[in-house]
């Protein structure tokens, strides 16, 4: 009997430790835990659109990739949304260390106004200068990581403009056409040299927010401009005016796509938004 107990004890302890570990990880996504293996995980994954439909190479009218529904299969999207880059649209977060505010500029009157919802000295809140979520995106979406303001419909804006009687109805219409600007996970964590944030910025300039991450990743090209469509445009009745064309060579026989995802973003990804320029004349 003693020998049997000695034999079973390690198994009992192992199972108990596994159960505790499982309980500790229950609120995390499959990819949020750590199994002790230091090797990089190969991301050969399915792509999903904003309607929860898998994107396949043979689709006749595919929609752009949804980061919430694709990355969110294995990672807790709401946890990511609470990260430093993605909660700047909230007025209910701690100020933290002083960082880079958004700079609202007006060339006509030569002004620069630092914008931030964090209580940093010398900054103004977006609401102080009449910037709701939609207007904020119009100004800053070229260097925007997605999330927060990118997922707030005008009626959900935290600055107080969310009163239904005060909402600009044209902004509501434009929002439906442009789509949400979800967190762009690939902007930082996609190591593929085809990742091009300039392409994302160009899509944002067209108000193609739903398509920005997909085009920047190099997975697809897009034709069409949301800002040129009428307020009452409806793709169900008017036909598709913004066409997404995927690179079919990226899909394998099971309609999975390889993405070169890294845990630590390369510096080049940061430079797109966080570069500085030394204006001092060389040699002086």
DRENDO-1510 file (C-alpha; in Angstrom, 1 decimal, always signed):
<recs>
REC; n; res; u; v; w
REC; 1; UNK; +0.0; +0.0; +0.0 .
REC; 2; UNK; +2.8; +2.4; +0.9 .
REC; 3; UNK; +4.5; +1.7; -2.4 .
REC; 4; UNK; +1.2; +2.4; -4.3 .
REC; 5; UNK; +0.9; +5.7; -2.5 .
REC; 6; UNK; +4.5; +6.7; -3.3 .
REC; 7; UNK; +3.8; +5.8; -6.9 .
REC; 8; UNK; +0.5; +7.8; -7.2 .
REC; 9; UNK; +1.6; +10.9; -5.1 .
REC; 10; UNK; +3.6; +12.6; -7.9 .
REC; 11; UNK; +0.7; +12.1; -10.3 .
REC; 12; UNK; -1.7; +13.6; -7.7 .
REC; 13; UNK; +0.6; +16.6; -7.2 .
REC; 14; UNK; +1.0; +17.1; -10.9 .
REC; 15; UNK; -2.7; +17.0; -11.6 .
REC; 16; UNK; -3.4; +19.3; -8.7 .
REC; 17; UNK; -0.8; +21.8; -10.0 .
REC; 18; UNK; -2.4; +21.5; -13.5 .
REC; 19; UNK; -5.8; +22.2; -12.1 .
REC; 20; UNK; -4.6; +25.3; -10.2 .
REC; 21; UNK; -2.9; +26.5; -13.3 .
REC; 22; UNK; -6.1; +26.0; -15.4 .
REC; 23; UNK; -8.1; +27.9; -12.8 .
REC; 24; UNK; -5.6; +30.8; -12.8 .
REC; 25; UNK; -5.8; +31.0; -16.6 .
REC; 26; UNK; -9.6; +30.7; -16.9 .
REC; 27; UNK; -10.0; +34.4; -17.6 .
REC; 28; UNK; -7.4; +34.5; -20.3 .
REC; 29; UNK; -7.4; +33.5; -23.9 .
REC; 30; UNK; -5.7; +30.5; -25.2 .
REC; 31; UNK; -2.7; +32.5; -26.3 .
REC; 32; UNK; -2.5; +34.7; -23.2 .
REC; 33; UNK; -1.0; +32.0; -20.9 .
REC; 34; UNK; +2.5; +30.8; -20.7 .
REC; 35; UNK; +3.5; +27.1; -20.8 .
REC; 36; UNK; +7.2; +27.7; -20.1 .
REC; 37; UNK; +8.3; +27.1; -23.7 .
REC; 38; UNK; +10.5; +30.0; -24.9 .
REC; 39; UNK; +10.1; +29.1; -28.6 .
REC; 40; UNK; +8.0; +31.4; -30.7 .
REC; 41; UNK; +4.5; +30.3; -31.6 .
REC; 42; UNK; +3.7; +29.8; -35.2 .
REC; 43; UNK; +0.6; +31.8; -36.2 .
REC; 44; UNK; -0.9; +29.7; -39.0 .
REC; 45; UNK; -4.5; +30.9; -38.4 .
REC; 46; UNK; -7.9; +31.5; -39.8 .
REC; 47; UNK; -9.0; +35.0; -40.6 .
REC; 48; UNK; -12.4; +36.2; -39.5 .
REC; 49; UNK; -14.4; +39.3; -40.5 .
REC; 50; UNK; -16.5; +41.7; -38.4 .
REC; 51; UNK; -19.6; +39.6; -38.8 .
REC; 52; UNK; -18.0; +36.5; -37.4 .
REC; 53; UNK; -17.6; +34.8; -40.8 .
REC; 54; UNK; -14.3; +33.0; -41.7 .
REC; 55; UNK; -12.6; +34.6; -44.7 .
REC; 56; UNK; -11.7; +32.1; -47.4 .
REC; 57; UNK; -9.7; +32.5; -50.6 .
REC; 58; UNK; -12.7; +31.6; -52.8 .
REC; 59; UNK; -15.1; +34.2; -51.3 .
REC; 60; UNK; -16.8; +36.3; -53.9 .
REC; 61; UNK; -17.2; +39.4; -51.8 .
REC; 62; UNK; -14.9; +39.1; -48.8 .
REC; 63; UNK; -14.9; +41.6; -46.0 .
REC; 64; UNK; -11.8; +42.9; -44.3 .
REC; 65; UNK; -10.1; +41.2; -41.4 .
REC; 66; UNK; -11.5; +41.9; -37.9 .
REC; 67; UNK; -8.8; +42.0; -35.3 .
REC; 68; UNK; -11.4; +41.5; -32.6 .
REC; 69; UNK; -12.7; +38.3; -34.1 .
REC; 70; UNK; -9.3; +37.0; -35.5 .
REC; 71; UNK; -6.8; +37.8; -32.7 .
REC; 72; UNK; -9.6; +37.6; -30.2 .
REC; 73; UNK; -10.0; +33.8; -30.8 .
REC; 74; UNK; -6.9; +33.3; -28.7 .
REC; 75; UNK; -6.3; +36.6; -26.9 .
REC; 76; UNK; -8.6; +38.5; -24.6 .
REC; 77; UNK; -9.5; +41.6; -26.7 .
REC; 78; UNK; -10.9; +43.6; -23.7 .
REC; 79; UNK; -7.6; +43.1; -21.9 .
REC; 80; UNK; -5.7; +44.4; -24.8 .
REC; 81; UNK; -8.1; +47.4; -25.0 .
REC; 82; UNK; -7.1; +48.3; -21.5 .
REC; 83; UNK; -3.5; +48.7; -22.6 .
REC; 84; UNK; -1.7; +52.1; -22.6 .
REC; 85; UNK; -2.0; +52.6; -26.3 .
REC; 86; UNK; -5.7; +51.8; -26.5 .
REC; 87; UNK; -7.5; +53.5; -23.6 .
REC; 88; UNK; -6.5; +57.1; -24.4 .
REC; 89; UNK; -10.2; +57.8; -25.3 .
REC; 90; UNK; -11.3; +57.1; -21.8 .
REC; 91; UNK; -11.6; +59.8; -19.2 .
REC; 92; UNK; -11.5; +57.3; -16.4 .
REC; 93; UNK; -7.9; +56.2; -16.4 .
REC; 94; UNK; -4.9; +57.3; -14.3 .
REC; 95; UNK; -2.7; +59.9; -15.8 .
REC; 96; UNK; +0.5; +57.8; -15.6 .
REC; 97; UNK; +3.9; +59.1; -16.6 .
REC; 98; UNK; +3.9; +62.0; -18.9 .
REC; 99; UNK; +4.0; +60.9; -22.5 .
REC; 100; UNK; +3.3; +62.3; -26.0 .
REC; 101; UNK; +0.0; +64.2; -26.4 .
REC; 102; UNK; -1.8; +64.4; -29.7 .
REC; 103; UNK; -1.0; +67.8; -31.4 .
REC; 104; UNK; -3.9; +69.6; -32.9 .
REC; 105; UNK; -2.6; +72.1; -35.4 .
REC; 106; UNK; -4.1; +74.8; -37.5 .
REC; 107; UNK; -1.8; +76.2; -40.2 .
REC; 108; UNK; -4.1; +79.2; -40.9 .
REC; 109; UNK; -3.7; +80.7; -37.5 .
REC; 110; UNK; -0.3; +79.1; -36.6 .
REC; 111; UNK; -1.5; +77.2; -33.5 .
REC; 112; UNK; -0.6; +73.9; -31.9 .
REC; 113; UNK; -2.7; +72.5; -29.1 .
REC; 114; UNK; -1.6; +69.4; -27.1 .
REC; 115; UNK; -4.6; +67.1; -26.7 .
REC; 116; UNK; -5.0; +64.3; -24.1 .
REC; 117; UNK; -7.6; +62.8; -21.8 .
REC; 118; UNK; -5.0; +62.3; -19.2 .
REC; 119; UNK; -4.4; +65.1; -16.7 .
REC; 120; UNK; -1.0; +66.1; -18.0 .
REC; 121; UNK; +0.0; +69.7; -17.3 .
REC; 122; UNK; -0.5; +72.0; -20.3 .
REC; 123; UNK; -2.9; +69.6; -22.2 .
REC; 124; UNK; -6.5; +70.0; -23.2 .
REC; 125; UNK; -9.1; +67.3; -23.3 .
REC; 126; UNK; -10.7; +66.5; -26.8 .
REC; 127; UNK; -14.0; +67.8; -25.5 .
REC; 128; UNK; -12.4; +71.2; -24.7 .
REC; 129; UNK; -11.8; +71.8; -28.4 .
REC; 130; UNK; -15.0; +70.2; -29.7 .
REC; 131; UNK; -13.5; +66.8; -30.7 .
REC; 132; UNK; -15.8; +63.9; -30.4 .
REC; 133; UNK; -14.8; +60.4; -31.4 .
REC; 134; UNK; -15.5; +60.9; -35.1 .
REC; 135; UNK; -13.8; +64.2; -35.3 .
REC; 136; UNK; -10.8; +62.8; -33.4 .
REC; 137; UNK; -10.4; +60.1; -35.9 .
REC; 138; UNK; -10.6; +62.6; -38.8 .
REC; 139; UNK; -7.7; +64.5; -37.3 .
REC; 140; UNK; -5.4; +61.7; -36.0 .
REC; 141; UNK; -6.3; +58.4; -37.7 .
REC; 142; UNK; -3.1; +58.4; -39.8 .
REC; 143; UNK; -1.1; +57.5; -36.7 .
REC; 144; UNK; -3.8; +55.8; -34.7 .
REC; 145; UNK; -3.3; +52.3; -33.1 .
REC; 146; UNK; -7.1; +51.6; -33.3 .
REC; 147; UNK; -9.5; +50.8; -30.4 .
REC; 148; UNK; -11.0; +53.4; -28.0 .
REC; 149; UNK; -12.2; +56.3; -30.2 .
REC; 150; UNK; -12.0; +54.0; -33.2 .
REC; 151; UNK; -14.8; +51.9; -31.7 .
REC; 152; UNK; -17.0; +54.6; -30.2 .
REC; 153; UNK; -20.0; +55.5; -32.3 .
REC; 154; UNK; -20.9; +59.2; -31.9 .
REC; 155; UNK; -23.7; +58.3; -29.5 .
REC; 156; UNK; -21.2; +56.5; -27.3 .
REC; 157; UNK; -18.6; +59.2; -27.0 .
REC; 158; UNK; -17.4; +59.6; -23.4 .
REC; 159; UNK; -16.9; +63.4; -23.6 .
REC; 160; UNK; -20.6; +64.1; -23.2 .
REC; 161; UNK; -21.6; +64.7; -26.8 .
REC; 162; UNK; -23.4; +61.4; -26.6 .
REC; 163; UNK; -26.8; +62.9; -25.9 .
REC; 164; UNK; -29.0; +61.6; -28.7 .
REC; 165; UNK; -30.4; +65.1; -29.3 .
REC; 166; UNK; -27.0; +66.5; -29.8 .
REC; 167; UNK; -25.5; +63.8; -32.0 .
REC; 168; UNK; -24.8; +64.8; -35.6 .
REC; 169; UNK; -26.8; +62.3; -37.6 .
REC; 170; UNK; -24.5; +62.6; -40.6 .
REC; 171; UNK; -21.7; +61.3; -38.4 .
REC; 172; UNK; -23.8; +58.3; -37.5 .
REC; 173; UNK; -24.4; +57.6; -41.2 .
REC; 174; UNK; -20.6; +58.0; -41.9 .
REC; 175; UNK; -19.8; +55.7; -39.1 .
REC; 176; UNK; -21.9; +52.9; -40.5 .
REC; 177; UNK; -20.1; +53.2; -43.9 .
REC; 178; UNK; -16.5; +53.6; -42.6 .
REC; 179; UNK; -16.8; +50.9; -39.9 .
REC; 180; UNK; -15.0; +50.6; -36.6 .
REC; 181; UNK; -11.3; +51.2; -36.4 .
REC; 182; UNK; -10.5; +48.2; -34.2 .
REC; 183; UNK; -7.2; +47.7; -32.4 .
REC; 184; UNK; -4.6; +47.1; -35.1 .
REC; 185; UNK; -2.6; +44.3; -33.5 .
REC; 186; UNK; -0.5; +43.8; -36.6 .
REC; 187; UNK; +0.8; +47.4; -36.6 .
REC; 188; UNK; +3.2; +46.5; -33.8 .
REC; 189; UNK; +3.4; +42.7; -33.7 .
REC; 190; UNK; +3.5; +41.7; -37.4 .
REC; 191; UNK; +7.2; +41.3; -38.3 .
REC; 192; UNK; +6.5; +40.7; -42.0 .
REC; 193; UNK; +8.4; +43.3; -44.0 .
REC; 194; UNK; +5.2; +43.7; -46.1 .
REC; 195; UNK; +3.6; +45.4; -43.1 .
REC; 196; UNK; +3.1; +49.0; -44.3 .
REC; 197; UNK; +1.6; +51.5; -41.9 .
REC; 198; UNK; +1.6; +54.1; -44.7 .
REC; 199; UNK; -1.0; +52.0; -46.4 .
REC; 200; UNK; -3.1; +52.0; -43.3 .
REC; 201; UNK; -2.8; +55.8; -43.0 .
REC; 202; UNK; -4.0; +56.2; -46.6 .
REC; 203; UNK; -7.0; +54.0; -45.9 .
REC; 204; UNK; -7.8; +56.1; -42.8 .
REC; 205; UNK; -7.5; +59.3; -44.9 .
REC; 206; UNK; -10.3; +57.9; -47.1 .
REC; 207; UNK; -12.4; +57.1; -43.9 .
REC; 208; UNK; -11.9; +53.4; -44.7 .
REC; 209; UNK; -11.4; +52.6; -41.1 .
REC; 210; UNK; -12.8; +49.1; -41.3 .
REC; 211; UNK; -10.2; +48.3; -44.0 .
REC; 212; UNK; -7.1; +50.0; -42.6 .
REC; 213; UNK; -5.5; +47.1; -40.8 .
REC; 214; UNK; -6.1; +44.6; -43.6 .
REC; 215; UNK; -4.5; +46.8; -46.2 .
REC; 216; UNK; -1.5; +47.7; -44.0 .
REC; 217; UNK; -0.8; +44.0; -43.3 .
REC; 218; UNK; -0.3; +43.3; -47.0 .
REC; 219; UNK; -3.0; +40.6; -47.0 .
REC; 220; UNK; -5.3; +42.4; -49.4 .
REC; 221; UNK; -5.8; +45.5; -51.5 .
REC; 222; UNK; -8.9; +47.7; -51.4 .
REC; 223; UNK; -10.6; +49.8; -54.1 .
REC; 224; UNK; -13.2; +52.4; -53.0 .
REC; 225; UNK; -13.4; +55.4; -50.8 .
REC; 226; UNK; -15.9; +55.6; -47.9 .
REC; 227; UNK; -15.7; +59.4; -47.7 .
REC; 228; UNK; -17.0; +59.7; -51.3 .
REC; 229; UNK; -20.1; +57.7; -50.7 .
REC; 230; UNK; -23.5; +59.3; -49.9 .
REC; 231; UNK; -24.7; +59.3; -46.3 .
REC; 232; UNK; -27.5; +56.9; -47.2 .
REC; 233; UNK; -25.3; +54.4; -49.0 .
REC; 234; UNK; -26.3; +50.8; -48.2 .
REC; 235; UNK; -24.2; +48.0; -49.7 .
REC; 236; UNK; -27.2; +45.6; -49.4 .
REC; 237; UNK; -29.2; +47.7; -51.9 .
REC; 238; UNK; -26.6; +49.8; -53.7 .
REC; 239; UNK; -24.0; +47.1; -54.2 .
REC; 240; UNK; -20.4; +46.9; -52.9 .
REC; 241; UNK; -18.6; +50.2; -53.5 .
REC; 242; UNK; -15.5; +49.2; -51.5 .
REC; 243; UNK; -14.0; +46.0; -52.8 .
REC; 244; UNK; -11.6; +43.9; -50.8 .
REC; 245; UNK; -9.2; +41.6; -52.9 .
REC; 246; UNK; -7.1; +39.2; -50.9 .
REC; 247; UNK; -3.8; +37.8; -52.0 .
REC; 248; UNK; -5.0; +34.2; -52.6 .
REC; 249; UNK; -1.4; +32.9; -52.4 .
REC; 250; UNK; -1.4; +33.6; -48.7 .
REC; 251; UNK; -4.1; +31.0; -48.0 .
REC; 252; UNK; -3.2; +27.3; -47.6 .
REC; 253; UNK; -5.5; +24.4; -48.5 .
REC; 254; UNK; -7.4; +24.8; -45.2 .
REC; 255; UNK; -7.8; +28.5; -45.7 .
REC; 256; UNK; -5.3; +29.4; -43.0 .
REC; 257; UNK; -2.8; +32.2; -43.3 .
REC; 258; UNK; +0.7; +32.5; -41.8 .
REC; 259; UNK; +1.3; +35.7; -39.9 .
REC; 260; UNK; +4.9; +36.4; -38.6 .
REC; 261; UNK; +3.8; +37.5; -35.2 .
REC; 262; UNK; +6.4; +38.5; -32.5 .
REC; 263; UNK; +5.9; +39.1; -28.9 .
REC; 264; UNK; +8.3; +42.1; -28.8 .
REC; 265; UNK; +7.6; +44.6; -31.6 .
REC; 266; UNK; +10.6; +45.6; -33.7 .
REC; 267; UNK; +11.7; +49.2; -33.2 .
REC; 268; UNK; +10.8; +50.0; -36.8 .
REC; 269; UNK; +7.1; +49.5; -35.9 .
REC; 270; UNK; +7.4; +52.1; -33.2 .
REC; 271; UNK; +9.1; +54.7; -35.4 .
REC; 272; UNK; +6.1; +55.2; -37.6 .
REC; 273; UNK; +4.3; +57.0; -34.8 .
REC; 274; UNK; +7.1; +57.9; -32.4 .
REC; 275; UNK; +10.0; +59.3; -34.5 .
REC; 276; UNK; +11.4; +62.7; -33.8 .
REC; 277; UNK; +13.3; +65.1; -36.0 .
REC; 278; UNK; +16.3; +67.1; -35.1 .
REC; 279; UNK; +15.9; +70.5; -36.7 .
REC; 280; UNK; +19.3; +71.8; -35.7 .
REC; 281; UNK; +21.5; +72.5; -38.7 .
REC; 282; UNK; +24.3; +70.0; -38.9 .
REC; 283; UNK; +27.7; +71.4; -37.9 .
REC; 284; UNK; +26.4; +74.2; -35.8 .
</recs>
